[in-house]
Amino acid sequence: MAAPRIDTCNVSCCANRTSNVVSWGRGGLIAFGTCNSVALYNPQEIRIVEVLNKHTGRVNAVQWVHKQDCSPETQLVSGGSDNHVIVWEKQDGKFTACAVCSGHSGPVCAVDAMSLSSSQLLVASASSDSSVKLWTCSSDTAECLQTVSFGSGFMMDVSLALLPGSRVPVLACGGDDSRVHLYVQLNGQFQRLLTLTGHEDWVRCVEWATKDGELWLASCSQDCLIRVWRLFAKTATEPNQQTEAVIKMKENVFQVSGDEFAVTLETVLAGHENWVYGVHWQPPCVKGDLVEQPLKLLSLVKSSFGGNTLGFYGCQMSPDGFMILAHAFHGALHLWHCDSNQGEWRPSVVISGHFGALQDLSWDPEGEFIITVGSDQTTRLFTPWTRKGCSEITWHEISRPQIHGYDMQCLTMVGCFQFVSGADEKVLRVFKAPRNFVENIANISCTSVKKLLGCNEIADLPEGASTPALGLSNKAVFQGMNPLNSLTTGEFALSDLASQSPQQDSEDFNSLSDQYKESYFQPLKLIWYLCIPPTEDDLLQNTLWPEVQKLYGHGFEMFCLASNSARTVVASACKASKPEHAAILLWSTTSWKQLQSLPCHSLTITQMAFSPNGHLLLAVSRDRTWSLWRQGNPDSDTGHICVCIVGARRRMMTCDSIVVVSQFLGEYFHPYPLTLCFKGQGEGV
């Protein structure tokens, strides 16, 4: 019998929090670093097509190796916190690591590469060890050509190009000394020939572009300015003396192999009001038989505001110039496309994912969606989406039910559109889907609301939810509720939140807090008829679920949750260092009252699971034991009874994997057969 084949249908991820971690290739693929991997994303298909795994530390920099004829790239360079630079090459339709550059003593923060020949690459890498290394890579070998040390300084970015009319490489480095350093390869070694001054703070990004036989260098800085420099070859016919009637910028002249070149400041772009983190040229395009370089620049700044909108880290422009991509502080990708009819930039659908460790996940009982929690303090809901005119199904985040103030640890579904979650706090929180979410998921999945709910109770559901300032609880938002009710019930009225007129907003402010109004929930259907996944801005604010219950009883931070197949009982456990805190608490999902406490273990219970019929409960603990509990007779008050305790394992038991498989014959208390599969830390199954 042939082994079953398992294919990847969805990858949910986000970009790392570094400036140089995203690169848009001319073949249409976007490469970005996510945790210790490099993801290749196709914005047209809206899915991850490949994940490259080789780094053992966080990926900080990614760069495609562009070709002069603008054909799709076949090579990619990445650098990470493992101090390595890896060259990836496309072979048989898949990218593989063909060379590893080892030599840095600190994390690599920037990389660039260019082709010297059909079989040789020149790679430049900047690291926090205060050095820039030049590498030559051919086939499967990498050799360090040169190490340029900057003493106690750091280079934030590097960019490679060829001098006009020659095959001589030129390297631009921007660093924390507020200068741009130019290095040219002479006699096999890179020598510093010029230092461009003018910036008054750290230079964050540098990038070359070739236009009409001249090099254009864009540099951005924390002084809120962008400077554009022009490097060109001087001809013998140019006059050496300047007349008083002609005003020219100062030229920095240098010679390479008898040829004379000059660098001059072309322009200074001012307009940003904060640190400029990135600046990029629109990639060159082919028109007829010629390669043209548009003189268009894309720049971004770091925001000074708090919350979940701390600005962007990096940006890229599509090869045709009609799409813009940026990645934000919280890892989200933002994509805009240019509407040629109206000349406006509009948001596009893009993938998303947790920017912290994924801690737990749970399927909807009907299998319609999956919900996850992570250490990024968010709960996210993913569901399949079928685009119009496309038979392929892709998964997307359509709701962010909980944005918390503590790292999330666990969750479990307890019915249709209802779940319980636990975080690094002593409280369990119960959430129920609002009407806006039910209607929107029906639109996206092309399913009727009645089929999803199984009843006509949608009229009683709140419209959405909103979190008050400095609050952790999502308050329900109802349509047309009395405004005074929000003062006593903690619930908001949708009509009241949108009823303020611009005239009222322009009145004198009584306090500083009045100047910055809170952002409240707005139904997505009022923004547009939601037949596509929502954008990141809407996910942050308009897709919260109202909190319907809090469960108190644990003495320390929550660690794991489980529910039975009937969704009538929830089991919970918290962090524990003493037996009195290591008890399992059972809760009723109808009354939300505590049913029973199950003491047994002496340390934290790491995972629990109910048997398929809900009559058995298995728990594993850090005290290296596991316990099996059997539900008592429903006609008596015995509750759950511990029927088995097994210990003396060599390693503590973790939540890597436990599976309970049981098939019950006869009475509910006669399990046959019962299979328990679990895994200890560092052990196999």
C-alpha positions as CSV (number, residue, x, y, z in Angstrom):
1,M,0.0,0.0,0.0
2,A,1.4,3.3,-1.1
3,A,2.1,5.9,1.6
4,P,-0.4,8.8,1.7
5,R,0.9,12.0,0.2
6,I,0.5,15.2,2.2
7,D,0.8,18.6,0.4
8,T,1.1,22.0,1.8
9,C,-2.0,24.0,1.1
10,N,-1.3,27.2,3.1
11,V,1.6,28.9,4.8
12,S,0.7,31.8,7.1
13,C,3.7,34.0,8.0
14,C,4.9,37.6,8.3
15,A,8.1,39.5,7.7
16,N,10.8,40.0,10.3
17,R,11.4,43.3,12.0
18,T,14.4,44.5,9.9
19,S,14.7,47.1,7.2
20,N,16.3,44.9,4.4
21,V,14.3,41.8,4.8
22,V,12.0,42.2,1.7
23,S,13.1,42.1,-2.0
24,W,10.8,42.1,-5.1
25,G,12.1,40.2,-8.1
26,R,11.6,41.0,-11.7
27,G,10.0,37.5,-12.1
28,G,7.1,38.6,-9.9
29,L,8.1,36.8,-6.7
30,I,8.6,38.6,-3.4
31,A,11.3,37.2,-1.2
32,F,11.2,38.0,2.5
33,G,12.6,36.7,5.7
34,T,10.2,35.1,8.2
35,C,11.8,33.8,11.4
36,N,14.7,31.6,10.3
37,S,13.4,31.0,6.8
38,V,13.1,32.8,3.5
39,A,9.6,32.8,2.0
40,L,8.9,33.2,-1.7
41,Y,5.5,34.9,-2.2
42,N,3.5,35.3,-5.4
43,P,1.3,38.4,-5.1
44,Q,-0.8,37.4,-8.1
45,E,-1.7,34.0,-6.7
46,I,-1.7,35.4,-3.1
47,R,0.2,32.5,-1.6
48,I,3.6,31.3,-0.5
49,V,5.0,29.2,-3.3
50,E,8.2,28.1,-1.5
51,V,9.9,28.3,1.9
52,L,13.7,28.1,2.0
53,N,15.2,26.6,5.2
54,K,18.9,26.7,5.9
55,H,19.5,29.5,8.4
56,T,19.7,28.7,12.1
57,G,19.0,32.3,13.2
58,R,16.6,35.0,12.2
59,V,16.9,36.2,8.6
60,N,17.7,39.9,8.6
61,A,18.4,40.6,4.9
62,V,17.2,39.3,1.6
63,Q,18.2,40.4,-1.9
64,W,17.5,39.1,-5.4
65,V,20.5,39.0,-7.8
66,H,19.2,41.1,-10.7
67,K,20.2,40.5,-14.3
68,Q,21.1,43.3,-16.7
69,D,18.6,42.1,-19.3
70,C,15.8,42.4,-16.8
71,S,15.0,38.7,-17.1
72,P,13.6,36.8,-14.1
73,E,16.2,36.1,-11.4
74,T,17.5,32.7,-10.7
75,Q,19.7,33.6,-7.7
76,L,18.9,35.0,-4.2
77,V,21.1,36.1,-1.3
78,S,20.1,36.1,2.4
79,G,21.9,37.0,5.6
80,G,20.9,36.2,9.2
81,S,21.6,36.3,12.9
82,D,23.5,33.0,12.5
83,N,26.3,35.2,11.1
84,H,26.0,33.4,7.7
85,V,25.3,34.6,4.2
86,I,23.6,32.0,1.9
87,V,23.4,32.1,-1.9
88,W,20.3,30.3,-3.2
89,E,20.0,29.2,-6.8
90,K,17.1,27.9,-8.8
91,Q,17.6,24.3,-10.0
92,D,14.9,22.1,-11.5
93,G,12.3,24.7,-10.6
94,K,13.3,24.8,-6.9
95,F,15.7,27.1,-5.0
96,T,18.5,25.3,-3.1
97,A,21.4,26.6,-1.1
98,C,24.4,26.5,-3.4
99,A,26.9,28.4,-1.2
100,V,27.3,29.4,2.4
101,C,29.5,32.4,3.3
102,S,30.9,32.0,6.9
103,G,33.2,34.5,8.5
104,H,31.2,37.2,10.2
105,S,31.4,37.3,14.0
106,G,28.0,39.1,14.4
107,P,24.6,39.1,12.8
108,V,24.4,40.0,9.1
109,C,22.1,43.1,8.6
110,A,22.5,43.9,4.9
111,V,23.4,42.1,1.7
112,D,23.7,42.8,-2.0
113,A,25.0,40.9,-5.0
114,M,25.8,41.3,-8.7
115,S,26.9,39.0,-11.5
116,L,30.5,39.3,-12.6
117,S,30.1,36.5,-15.2
118,S,27.7,33.7,-15.9
119,S,29.2,31.5,-13.2
120,Q,30.6,34.0,-10.7
121,L,28.9,36.3,-8.2
122,L,30.2,39.2,-6.2
123,V,28.4,39.4,-2.8
124,A,28.7,42.3,-0.2
125,S,27.5,41.8,3.4
126,A,27.4,44.2,6.3
127,S,27.4,42.9,9.9
128,S,27.1,44.2,13.4
129,D,30.7,43.1,13.9
130,S,31.6,46.6,12.4
131,S,32.8,45.1,9.1
132,V,31.7,44.7,5.4
133,K,32.9,41.5,3.7
134,L,33.2,41.0,-0.1
135,W,32.7,37.4,-1.3
136,T,33.1,35.7,-4.7
137,C,30.8,32.8,-5.2
138,S,30.9,30.2,-8.0
139,S,29.1,26.9,-8.3
140,D,29.0,25.6,-4.8
141,T,31.9,27.4,-3.3
142,A,32.3,30.8,-1.6
143,E,35.5,32.7,-0.8
144,C,36.0,35.8,1.2
145,L,37.7,38.3,-1.1
146,Q,38.2,41.1,1.4
147,T,37.1,42.4,4.8
148,V,36.6,46.1,5.3
149,S,36.7,47.2,8.9
150,F,35.0,50.3,10.2
151,G,36.4,50.3,13.8
152,S,33.6,51.0,16.2
153,G,31.1,52.1,13.5
154,F,28.3,50.1,11.9
155,M,27.2,50.0,8.2
156,M,23.5,49.9,7.9
157,D,23.3,49.1,4.2
158,V,25.4,48.2,1.1
159,S,24.8,48.5,-2.6
160,L,26.8,47.2,-5.6
161,A,27.0,48.5,-9.2
162,L,29.4,48.8,-12.1
163,L,31.2,52.1,-13.0
164,P,29.8,53.7,-16.2
165,G,31.3,52.2,-19.3
166,S,33.4,49.6,-17.5
167,R,33.3,46.3,-15.6
168,V,34.7,47.7,-12.4
169,P,32.5,47.2,-9.4
170,V,31.7,50.1,-7.1
171,L,30.4,49.6,-3.5
172,A,28.3,52.2,-1.6
173,C,28.1,51.8,2.2
174,G,25.9,53.9,4.5
175,G,26.4,53.9,8.3
176,D,26.1,55.4,11.7
177,D,28.8,58.0,10.9
178,S,26.2,60.0,8.8
179,R,28.4,59.4,5.7
180,V,28.2,57.4,2.4
181,H,31.5,55.6,1.6
182,L,32.4,54.7,-2.0
183,Y,34.7,51.8,-2.6
184,V,36.1,50.8,-6.1
185,Q,37.8,47.6,-6.9
186,L,41.4,48.3,-7.9
187,N,43.9,45.5,-8.5
188,G,41.5,42.9,-7.0
189,Q,40.9,44.9,-3.8
190,F,38.3,47.4,-2.9
191,Q,39.7,50.8,-2.0
192,R,37.9,53.8,-0.5
193,L,38.1,56.7,-3.0
194,L,35.3,59.0,-1.8
195,T,33.3,59.8,1.3
196,L,30.0,61.7,0.6
197,T,29.0,64.0,3.4
198,G,25.8,66.0,4.0
199,H,23.6,63.8,6.1
200,E,23.3,64.7,9.8
201,D,22.3,61.4,11.2
202,W,22.6,57.7,10.5
203,V,22.3,56.7,6.9
204,R,19.7,53.9,6.8
205,C,19.6,52.9,3.1
206,V,21.6,53.3,-0.1
207,E,20.7,52.0,-3.6
208,W,22.2,52.4,-7.1
209,A,20.4,52.9,-10.4
210,T,21.7,53.2,-13.9
211,K,20.3,55.8,-16.3
212,D,21.8,56.8,-19.7
213,G,25.2,55.6,-18.9
214,E,25.3,57.3,-15.5
215,L,24.9,56.0,-11.9
216,W,22.4,57.5,-9.6
217,L,22.7,56.8,-5.9
218,A,19.8,57.4,-3.5
219,S,20.6,57.6,0.3
220,C,18.2,58.2,3.1
221,S,18.9,59.1,6.7
222,Q,17.4,59.6,10.2
223,D,17.8,63.4,9.5
224,C,14.5,63.0,7.6
225,L,16.1,63.8,4.2
226,I,16.8,61.9,1.0
227,R,19.9,62.8,-1.0
228,V,20.4,61.8,-4.7
229,W,23.9,61.7,-6.0
230,R,25.0,61.4,-9.7
231,L,28.2,59.5,-10.7
232,F,29.4,60.0,-14.3
233,A,32.5,59.7,-16.4
234,K,34.2,63.0,-17.2
235,T,35.1,63.6,-20.9
236,A,38.2,65.4,-22.1
237,T,36.1,68.0,-23.9
238,E,34.5,69.3,-20.7
239,P,36.0,72.7,-19.6
240,N,38.1,72.7,-16.5
241,Q,37.4,76.3,-15.5
242,Q,34.1,77.6,-14.3
243,T,32.8,81.0,-15.3
244,E,31.1,83.3,-12.8
245,A,27.9,83.2,-14.9
246,V,27.5,79.4,-14.4
247,I,26.6,77.9,-11.1
248,K,27.6,74.3,-10.7
249,M,27.5,71.8,-7.8
250,K,30.8,70.8,-6.4
251,E,32.2,67.7,-8.1
252,N,34.2,65.0,-6.3
253,V,36.6,63.7,-8.9
254,F,38.5,60.4,-8.8
255,Q,40.4,58.2,-11.3
256,V,40.2,54.5,-12.0
257,S,42.6,52.9,-14.5
258,G,43.2,56.2,-16.2
259,D,39.6,57.1,-16.5
260,E,38.2,60.1,-14.6
261,F,34.9,60.0,-12.8
262,A,33.0,62.6,-10.8
263,V,30.3,62.5,-8.2
264,T,28.0,65.4,-7.5
265,L,24.9,66.0,-5.4
266,E,21.9,66.1,-7.7
267,T,19.1,66.9,-5.3
268,V,17.9,66.8,-1.7
269,L,14.4,65.6,-1.1
270,A,12.7,67.0,2.0
271,G,9.1,66.3,3.1
272,H,9.3,63.5,5.6
273,E,8.9,64.5,9.3
274,N,10.6,61.5,10.8
275,W,13.4,59.0,10.3
276,V,13.5,57.8,6.7
277,Y,14.1,54.0,6.9
278,G,14.1,53.0,3.3
279,V,14.4,54.4,-0.3
280,H,14.2,52.4,-3.5
281,W,14.3,53.0,-7.2
282,Q,11.6,51.6,-9.5
283,P,13.2,48.7,-11.2
284,P,14.3,49.1,-14.9
285,C,11.9,47.9,-17.6
286,V,12.3,46.7,-21.1
287,K,10.7,48.8,-23.9
288,G,11.4,47.3,-27.3
289,D,15.1,46.5,-27.4
290,L,16.1,49.0,-24.8
291,V,16.3,48.8,-21.0
292,E,14.9,52.0,-19.4
293,Q,15.4,53.1,-15.9
294,P,12.5,55.3,-14.6
295,L,13.6,58.0,-12.2
296,K,11.0,57.2,-9.6
297,L,11.8,56.8,-5.9
298,L,9.8,55.1,-3.1
299,S,10.6,56.0,0.5
300,L,9.1,55.4,3.9
301,V,9.5,56.6,7.4
302,K,9.3,55.2,10.9
303,S,6.2,56.5,12.8
304,S,6.5,58.1,16.3
305,F,3.1,57.0,17.4
306,G,2.5,54.0,19.6
307,G,0.1,51.1,19.6
308,N,-0.1,48.6,16.7
309,T,0.8,51.2,14.1
310,L,4.5,52.0,14.6
311,G,5.1,52.7,11.0
312,F,7.0,50.7,8.4
313,Y,10.4,49.0,8.3
314,G,10.9,48.6,4.5
315,C,9.3,49.0,1.1
316,Q,9.6,47.7,-2.4
317,M,8.1,48.6,-5.8
318,S,6.9,46.1,-8.4
319,P,8.8,45.8,-11.6
320,D,6.1,47.6,-13.6
321,G,5.7,50.3,-11.0
322,F,2.0,49.7,-10.4
323,M,2.2,48.0,-7.0
324,I,3.9,49.0,-3.8
325,L,4.7,46.7,-0.9
326,A,5.7,47.6,2.7
327,H,6.2,45.7,5.9
328,A,5.2,47.1,9.2
329,F,6.5,47.0,12.8
330,H,4.2,44.2,13.7
331,G,5.3,42.1,10.7
332,A,2.2,42.6,8.5
333,L,2.7,43.0,4.8
334,H,0.8,45.9,3.1
335,L,0.2,45.9,-0.6
336,W,-1.3,48.7,-2.7
337,H,-2.0,48.7,-6.5
338,C,-2.6,51.8,-8.7
339,D,-6.1,52.1,-10.1
340,S,-5.3,53.4,-13.6
341,N,-8.9,54.5,-14.1
342,Q,-9.0,56.9,-11.1
343,G,-5.3,57.3,-10.5
344,E,-5.6,56.3,-6.9
345,W,-3.7,53.7,-4.9
346,R,-5.9,51.0,-3.3
347,P,-5.1,48.3,-0.8
348,S,-4.8,44.7,-2.2
349,V,-5.3,41.3,-0.6
350,V,-2.1,39.9,1.0
351,I,-1.1,37.1,3.3
352,S,-0.7,37.6,7.0
353,G,0.4,35.7,10.1
354,H,1.7,35.9,13.6
355,F,4.9,37.9,14.2
356,G,5.5,36.0,17.5
357,A,5.7,32.3,18.3
358,L,2.5,30.3,17.5
359,Q,1.3,28.8,20.8
360,D,-1.9,27.0,20.1
361,L,-4.6,26.4,17.4
362,S,-8.1,24.9,17.2
363,W,-10.4,23.9,14.3
364,D,-13.9,25.0,14.1
365,P,-16.2,22.0,15.0
366,E,-17.6,22.1,11.4
367,G,-14.2,22.5,9.8
368,E,-15.0,25.9,8.3
369,F,-12.0,27.7,9.7
370,I,-9.0,27.5,12.0
371,I,-8.2,29.8,14.9
372,T,-4.7,30.4,16.4
373,V,-3.1,32.3,19.2
374,G,0.5,33.5,19.5
375,S,3.0,35.3,21.8
376,D,2.4,38.4,19.7
377,Q,-0.7,38.9,21.9
378,T,-3.2,38.2,19.1
379,T,-5.8,35.6,18.2
380,R,-6.3,35.1,14.5
381,L,-8.9,33.3,12.4
382,F,-8.1,31.9,9.0
383,T,-10.6,30.5,6.4
384,P,-10.4,29.4,2.8
385,W,-11.4,31.9,0.1
386,T,-12.3,31.2,-3.5
387,R,-11.7,34.2,-5.8
388,K,-14.1,34.9,-8.6
389,G,-12.9,33.4,-11.9
390,C,-10.3,31.2,-10.0
391,S,-10.7,27.6,-9.1
392,E,-7.8,27.6,-6.6
393,I,-8.6,28.0,-2.9
394,T,-6.3,30.1,-0.8
395,W,-6.4,30.6,3.0
396,H,-6.6,34.1,4.5
397,E,-7.0,35.8,7.8
398,I,-10.5,37.3,8.0
399,S,-10.7,38.2,11.6
400,R,-8.6,39.1,14.6
401,P,-11.0,38.3,17.5
402,Q,-8.7,39.2,20.3
403,I,-5.8,41.8,20.5
404,H,-4.6,41.4,24.1
405,G,-2.2,43.0,26.4
406,Y,-0.6,39.7,27.5
407,D,1.1,37.0,25.4
408,M,-1.5,34.4,24.4
409,Q,-0.9,30.8,25.4
410,C,-3.9,28.5,24.6
411,L,-7.4,28.3,23.2
412,T,-10.1,25.8,22.4
413,M,-13.4,26.0,20.4
414,V,-16.5,25.4,22.5
415,G,-19.1,25.5,19.8
416,C,-20.0,27.2,16.6
417,F,-18.4,30.7,16.6
418,Q,-17.4,30.6,20.3
419,F,-14.0,29.9,21.9
420,V,-12.1,30.2,25.2
421,S,-8.6,31.6,25.4
422,G,-5.9,31.9,28.0
423,A,-2.9,34.2,28.2
424,D,-0.1,35.1,30.7
425,E,-2.8,36.0,33.2
426,K,-4.9,34.1,35.7
427,V,-8.2,34.6,33.8
428,L,-9.8,32.6,31.1
429,R,-11.9,34.7,28.6
430,V,-14.8,33.5,26.5
431,F,-15.6,35.1,23.1
432,K,-18.5,34.8,20.8
433,A,-18.7,35.9,17.2
434,P,-20.6,39.1,16.4
435,R,-23.2,39.4,13.6
436,N,-20.8,41.3,11.3
437,F,-18.3,38.4,11.3
438,V,-21.0,35.8,10.6
439,E,-22.4,37.7,7.7
440,N,-18.9,38.3,6.3
441,I,-17.8,34.7,6.5
442,A,-21.0,33.7,4.8
443,N,-20.1,36.1,1.9
444,I,-16.5,34.9,1.6
445,S,-17.3,31.2,1.8
446,C,-20.5,31.5,-0.3
447,T,-22.6,29.9,2.5
448,S,-25.9,31.0,3.9
449,V,-26.0,32.5,7.4
450,K,-28.7,30.1,8.5
451,K,-26.5,27.1,7.6
452,L,-23.6,28.5,9.5
453,L,-25.6,29.3,12.7
454,G,-28.1,26.5,12.4
455,C,-30.8,28.8,13.7
456,N,-32.2,32.3,13.4
457,E,-30.5,33.9,16.4
458,I,-28.4,36.3,14.3
459,A,-30.7,39.2,15.2
460,D,-29.7,38.9,18.9
461,L,-26.0,39.0,18.2
462,P,-24.1,42.3,18.7
463,E,-22.8,44.1,15.6
464,G,-19.2,43.9,16.6
465,A,-16.8,44.8,19.4
466,S,-14.5,47.6,20.5
467,T,-11.7,47.8,23.2
468,P,-11.8,50.9,25.4
469,A,-8.6,52.8,26.0
470,L,-6.4,51.1,28.6
471,G,-8.8,48.2,28.6
472,L,-8.3,44.4,28.0
473,S,-11.9,43.4,27.5
474,N,-13.7,43.6,24.1
475,K,-17.0,45.3,24.7
476,A,-20.0,44.5,22.5
477,V,-21.2,47.1,20.0
478,F,-25.0,47.0,19.3
479,Q,-26.9,48.7,16.6
480,G,-29.1,51.6,17.9
481,M,-28.5,51.2,21.6
482,N,-29.2,53.9,24.1
483,P,-26.0,56.0,24.6
484,L,-26.5,56.1,28.3
485,N,-26.4,52.3,28.5
486,S,-22.7,52.2,27.7
487,L,-22.0,54.0,31.0
488,T,-23.7,51.2,33.0
489,T,-23.2,48.1,30.9
490,G,-19.9,48.7,29.3
491,E,-21.4,48.2,25.9
492,F,-21.3,50.6,23.0
493,A,-23.9,51.8,20.5
494,L,-22.9,51.8,16.9
495,S,-25.0,54.8,16.1
496,D,-23.5,56.8,18.9
497,L,-19.9,56.2,17.8
498,A,-20.6,57.6,14.4
499,S,-22.9,60.4,15.3
500,Q,-20.4,63.1,16.1
501,S,-20.3,65.8,13.5
502,P,-17.1,67.5,12.3
503,Q,-18.4,70.7,14.0
504,Q,-18.3,68.9,17.3
505,D,-14.8,67.7,16.7
506,S,-13.6,71.2,16.0
507,E,-14.8,72.6,19.3
508,D,-12.3,73.5,22.1
509,F,-10.8,70.5,23.8
510,N,-11.3,70.2,27.5
511,S,-8.4,67.9,28.1
512,L,-5.4,66.4,26.2
513,S,-7.2,63.0,25.8
514,D,-10.0,64.8,23.9
515,Q,-7.6,65.8,21.2
516,Y,-7.0,62.2,20.2
517,K,-10.3,60.4,19.8
518,E,-10.4,56.6,20.2
519,S,-10.8,54.5,17.2
520,Y,-14.1,52.5,17.4
521,F,-15.5,49.6,15.5
522,Q,-17.0,50.2,12.0
523,P,-18.8,47.3,10.3
524,L,-16.9,46.1,7.3
525,K,-20.1,46.0,5.2
526,L,-20.4,49.7,5.7
527,I,-17.0,50.2,4.2
528,W,-17.5,47.7,1.3
529,Y,-19.5,44.6,0.7
530,L,-17.0,42.1,2.1
531,C,-16.5,39.5,-0.5
532,I,-12.7,39.6,-0.2
533,P,-10.5,39.2,3.0
534,P,-10.2,42.5,5.0
535,T,-7.1,44.6,5.0
536,E,-4.6,44.9,7.9
537,D,-6.1,48.2,9.0
538,D,-9.6,46.6,9.3
539,L,-8.2,43.5,11.1
540,L,-6.6,45.7,13.7
541,Q,-9.8,47.4,14.6
542,N,-13.0,46.2,13.0
543,T,-12.9,42.4,13.4
544,L,-12.8,42.0,17.2
545,W,-15.2,39.6,18.9
546,P,-17.1,40.6,22.1
547,E,-16.0,39.0,25.4
548,V,-19.0,37.3,27.0
549,Q,-17.5,35.7,30.1
550,K,-14.5,35.6,32.4
551,L,-13.5,32.5,34.3
552,Y,-11.6,32.8,37.6
553,G,-10.1,30.0,39.6
554,H,-6.4,29.6,38.7
555,G,-3.6,31.0,40.8
556,F,-1.0,31.5,38.0
557,E,-0.7,32.2,34.3
558,M,-2.8,30.0,32.0
559,F,-0.9,27.3,30.1
560,C,-3.2,24.8,28.3
561,L,-6.9,24.2,27.4
562,A,-9.0,21.4,26.1
563,S,-12.7,20.7,25.4
564,N,-14.6,17.5,24.8
565,S,-16.2,16.5,21.5
566,A,-19.7,17.6,22.7
567,R,-18.3,21.1,23.6
568,T,-20.0,20.9,27.0
569,V,-16.9,20.7,29.2
570,V,-13.6,22.7,29.1
571,A,-10.5,21.6,31.0
572,S,-7.9,24.2,31.9
573,A,-4.5,24.2,33.7
574,C,-2.0,26.9,34.7
575,K,1.7,27.2,35.4
576,A,2.5,25.5,38.7
577,S,5.5,24.8,40.9
578,K,3.5,23.2,43.7
579,P,0.9,20.5,43.7
580,E,-1.9,22.8,44.9
581,H,-1.6,24.9,41.8
582,A,-1.2,21.9,39.3
583,A,-4.8,20.9,39.4
584,I,-7.0,20.6,36.3
585,L,-10.2,22.7,36.5
586,L,-13.3,21.6,34.6
587,W,-15.9,24.1,33.5
588,S,-19.4,23.9,32.1
589,T,-19.9,25.7,28.8
590,T,-23.6,26.3,29.5
591,S,-23.4,28.0,33.0
592,W,-19.6,28.8,32.9
593,K,-19.3,27.5,36.4
594,Q,-16.5,25.3,37.8
595,L,-17.6,21.7,37.8
596,Q,-14.6,20.0,39.4
597,S,-11.0,20.3,40.4
598,L,-8.7,17.4,39.5
599,P,-5.5,17.4,41.7
600,C,-2.8,14.9,40.8
601,H,0.4,16.4,39.4
602,S,3.0,18.4,41.2
603,L,4.3,20.7,38.3
604,T,2.8,22.4,35.3
605,I,0.4,20.4,33.1
606,T,1.7,21.0,29.6
607,Q,-1.1,19.4,27.6
608,M,-4.5,17.8,27.9
609,A,-6.8,15.9,25.5
610,F,-10.3,14.3,25.7
611,S,-11.1,11.0,24.1
612,P,-13.3,11.2,21.0
613,N,-16.4,10.3,23.1
614,G,-15.5,12.7,25.9
615,H,-15.4,10.1,28.7
616,L,-11.6,10.0,29.2
617,L,-9.2,12.9,29.8
618,L,-5.4,12.5,29.4
619,A,-3.0,15.0,31.0
620,V,0.8,15.2,30.8
621,S,3.0,17.2,33.1
622,R,6.5,18.5,33.6
623,D,6.8,16.3,36.7
624,R,7.4,13.5,34.2
625,T,4.1,11.7,34.7
626,W,0.9,11.4,32.9
627,S,-2.6,10.8,34.3
628,L,-5.8,9.4,32.8
629,W,-9.2,10.4,34.1
630,R,-12.5,8.7,33.6
631,Q,-15.9,10.4,33.8
632,G,-18.0,9.1,36.6
633,N,-21.5,7.7,36.3
634,P,-23.9,10.5,35.2
635,D,-26.4,9.3,37.8
636,S,-23.9,9.8,40.7
637,D,-21.9,12.8,41.9
638,T,-18.6,11.1,41.6
639,G,-17.4,13.3,38.7
640,H,-14.1,12.5,37.0
641,I,-12.0,9.7,38.6
642,C,-8.3,9.2,38.2
643,V,-7.9,5.7,36.9
644,C,-4.2,5.6,36.0
645,I,-1.0,7.5,36.9
646,V,2.3,6.6,35.1
647,G,5.6,8.2,35.9
648,A,9.3,7.7,36.1
649,R,10.0,8.9,32.5
650,R,13.6,10.0,31.8
651,R,12.6,13.4,30.4
652,M,9.9,15.9,31.3
653,M,6.8,15.6,29.2
654,T,5.9,18.6,27.0
655,C,3.1,19.6,24.7
656,D,5.0,18.6,21.6
657,S,2.4,15.9,20.9
658,I,-0.2,13.8,22.6
659,V,-2.9,11.9,20.8
660,V,-5.8,10.0,22.4
661,V,-7.5,7.5,20.2
662,S,-10.2,5.3,21.7
663,Q,-13.0,3.2,20.4
664,F,-15.7,2.4,22.9
665,L,-17.7,-0.8,22.8
666,G,-20.5,-1.6,25.3
667,E,-20.8,0.7,28.3
668,Y,-19.2,4.1,28.3
669,F,-16.7,3.1,31.0
670,H,-15.3,0.1,29.1
671,P,-12.7,1.5,26.6
672,Y,-11.5,-0.9,24.0
673,P,-8.9,-0.5,22.6
674,L,-7.2,2.5,24.0
675,T,-4.0,3.9,22.4
676,L,-1.9,6.7,24.0
677,C,0.8,8.3,22.1
678,F,2.9,11.0,23.7
679,K,6.4,12.5,23.4
680,G,8.9,13.7,26.0
681,Q,11.3,16.6,25.5
682,G,14.1,15.4,23.2
683,E,12.5,12.0,22.7
684,G,10.8,10.3,19.8
685,V,7.2,9.1,20.0
